[in-house]
């Protein structure tokens, strides 16, 4: 793809680079911040019922959540362990087969120890997809080829394009019985970190666009690459906001031609998309209820609700005392 396709993200990357070097304490804090954020969003894309605040309690405090399935808790703790491990891989020259297997083992051991960290030996299918996945006997060879492709192309393609294609190629092999999406997103973000970039956070509200563009990527990967590009840009803007840099939620958009409809949905920050997702899941919620759902303060949620309302993404229905917020994107 043309370098110009990534110009907006390149500009954000320059702004972030200008803030470096960051103090060790700040870097550690950011790593923990995204440990929770990436674990929550990646698991939520797969149907995990934990909220972001619940995810934080589970992985940081080691507490269980009443009424939540054990699997949801294991997915949170396992993903956090796998997330920690990818930072160890930043120092390595290349990502090896043993590294990919360990990522899966860390994530999946509490869920299914017998299949954790092992290539699948059975046929698997993707619900809602017409794609035929490779026979299990072909998986070892396909993964060896995939790792060689990564070794050859890392540093040659734009970091976002390379990371997105690595994600797509991995998912199309589907080397594990389960957890392929989580591992694919961890690998994608590992590739971005290795190139000195921010993560690509995909909030649950973007699940439809994510699946749709990934499904079409076999014929034309460009739409999926552009989708990931937009998620990187949104994460960059969120990082700048965290660092106290001014961010315009409404006008600072990333244009992508045929992806403009996607951008209309995700042009706000990660917090705003989380609030939007909460509204879609809980229509009619009030500000106080939304604050509890997303684990943010009422003033913070009120600020983002105002931005979402001005952007035409939500509306308030009913009287001030008994009304609530509804999504206009459903």
N, C-alpha and C positions, 0 to 999 in steps of 0.2 A: 504494500500500500504506500501511497505517497506520504512523505514526511509531513506535508502540510495538513494532513488529516489529524495530526496530533499536536498542532501548533498551540492550541489553547492549554492543553496539559503541559506542554513544554514551558509555557510562560508561568504557569503555577509552580512548576518544578524549580524554575529560576528564583521565584519569590521565596520558596521554602529554603532553597540552598543558601540564600542571602542571610537567613536567620541562623545558620550554622557557624561555628560549632555550638551545640546545645549542651548545657550542664548535664553531668551524668544522672543527677536526680531527675531532671526533666525527661531525659531519654527513658529512664526506667519507668517513670510515671506514664508516659505515652505508650510504652510497650504493654503495661498492665491495662491501660484504658482500652486498647484495641484487642487485648486478650479476651476481655469480656464482650466487646462489640462484635468481633468476628465470630466468636463462639456462638453468641446469641443469633446473629443473622444467618450464619451458615446452617445451624441446626433448624431454625425456624423455616427456612426454605424447604426443608424435608419433612415438615409437619410437627416438629418438636413444640410442645405446648408451653415451655417456660418463657416468661417475659424476660426482658433484659435485667431487671432488678433481681428477679429470681435466679437467673443465671449467675449473676454476681455473687449472691449469697451461697450458691452451691459450690462454685469453684474457688471462691476466696475464703469463705468461712467454714466450708465443709459441712454445711447443714443440709438436711433434707427439707423438701417442701410438701406439706400435707396435701394429700389428694392428687399428687402428680405421679405418673407412672415411673417405676424404677428405671426403665429404659431411657426416659427423658433425662433423668439425673445422670445416668452413666454416659449418655452422649455428651453432656456438658463437661463432666470431669475428663472424659477421654479426649475430647477436642482440645481442651485447655492444655493437656499434656502434649498432644501432637503439635499444637501451636508453639509451645516452649521449645520443642525439639527443632523446628525449622530454623530457629535462630542459631542453633549449633551448626547448621548446614551452610550458613553464610560464609564460613571460613574455608570450606572445602572447594577444591578446584572444579569438581563436577559432581552432580547428583548421581548416585549409584543405585543399582537395584536394591541393595540392602537398605538404603535410606528410605526408598519408597515403601518397602515392606515394613520398616519400623514405624513410619508415620501411621500406616494402617493399624499396626499392632497396638500402638499407644491409644489410638482412638477406639478400637473395636474390642479390646481384650475383655472388658467387663461385660460386654454384650454377648459375645460368642467367642470364647477362648479357642475353640477348635479350629475356627476359620480366620482368626486374627493374624495378620501378617503373612498370609499365604495366598498365592494366586488361586483363583477359583478352579474347581475340578468338575463343575456342573454347568449346564446351560442356565442363563439368567435372561430376564426380559425387563424392559422399561415400561411401566404402565403409561398408557397414553401415547406411546411412540410406535411407529411402524418400522423402525430400524431394526434389522437383524444383527444381533451381536455375534462376534466371532466365537467359534467352537472353543471350548476350554483348552483343548490340546494345542491351540495356536497362540494362546495367551503369552507363554514365556517368550516365544520368538518375537511376537509383536511388541512386547514391552522392551525387549533388548533393542529392537529397531527404534522404538520411541525414545529411549535414553540416548541412543547414538544421534538421533535427530536433534535432541536438545543440546548435546555436546557440540554439534556442528554449527548450530544456529544461534546459540546464546552469544550476544554481542554483535551479531550481524544484522538482525532485525531491530526495529524500534522496540524498546522494552515492553511496551503495552501490547504490541502486535505479537511478540514472541510469547508473552505470558498467556494471552488469550488463546493462541493456537495450541500451546502446550495443554491448557485446560481442555480444549475441544478434542484433541487427539487422544488424550488420556480417557475421557469419558466414552469415546467411541470404541475403545478397546474394552472398557468396563472389566478390569482385571480381577476385581474382588466380588464376592457374593453379595456384599452390601457395603455401604459407606463410600462408594465411588465418587459421589458428588462432593462430599466433605473433603476427601483426599485431593480431588481435582482442584478445589478452591484453595486448599493449603499449598499445593504445588504452584498454582498460578501466583499466589501472593509471595511465595518463596522466591520465584523468579523476579518479581518486582522489587523485593527487598534486596536481592543480590545485585540489582542494577542501580540501587540507591534511590528507589522510588517509594512512594507511599503505597499502602494496601488498596485493594479494590473491594470495598464493602458493598455487598448486594443486599439491600433491605428486603424483607418479605413482601413489601408492597410491589416490588418489581418482579415478583416470581413469574408472572405470565410472560412478560417481555423476555426474561432470562431464558425460560424454557423454549419459547417460540423461536428466538434467534439462534439458540443452540441447536434446535431441531433442523433448522434450515441451513446450518453451517456446512453440512456435507457437500451441498451443491455450490454454495457461495459463503465462505467464512467471513466475508467483510462485514455483514450486519452484526455478527456476534462480536467481532473485534471492536466495532464502533460502540456497541453496547457496553463492553468492558471499559473502553476508553472513557465513556461518560461516567461510569461508576468510579474510575480512578479520579477523574476531575472533581466529582462531588466529594470524594474522600479528601482530596487536596484542599478543597475549600473549607471543609470541616476542620482540618488540621490548622489552617490559617486562622479560622475563627477561634480555635482553642488557644492559639498563640497570641490572641488579642488583636489580630489584623482585621480591618473592616471587610465584611462580606455583604454584598447586596443579594438577598435571597430571591428577589423577583427579576432583576434585570441582568444579573451576571450569568447568562445562560451559555450552554455549549451547543452550537448548531451542528447538525450532522446530516442535512438533506433529508433523506428518507427516514431518518431516525428522529425527526422533530417531534412526532407524536409521543415517542418515548420520553424525550427530554421535557416536554410539557408536564409529564407526570413526575419526573424525578429532579427537576431543576432546583429544588429546595434542599436544605441540608439533611444530614443523616437523622438528626433529631426530628425534623419536620416529617420526614418519610415514616419514621417510627410512629409518630402521632397520627399520621394519616392512616397507617395500617391499623392502629388501635381503633380508630373511628370506623373503618370498614368492617372490622370484626365485631365492634360493639356500637352500632348506630344508635344515636340518641344520647350518647354519653355527655356528661357535663365536664367542665374544666377540672374540677376536683377529682372526678373519677378517672379522667384521662391522665392526670398527674400521677395517680396511684398505679395505673396500668403501665406507664412507661418509666416510672421511678425517677421523675423529675419534679422540681418545685412548681407550685402553682403559677408564680410570676413567669417562669421560663416557658411553661406550656401555654400560658396566655399570649406571650409574645409570638410564639410560632403559630398559634391558632389564628392570630390576626394576619400573619403573613400568608397562611394557607387560604384564608377567606378572601384576602385582597387578590390572590392569584387565581381565584375562581375554582379552587379545588374542593372547598367545603362550604357549607352554609349552616346557619343556626336556625332551627325551626322551633316554633312554639313561644310561649311566654318566657321572660327572663328567669322566673322562678322554677318552672317545670319543663322547660324546653331542653334541647340538646343539639349536638353537632352531627351532621350527616355528610358523607362523601358525595361529591358530584362526579366521581370517576368510576363508580361502580356500574 
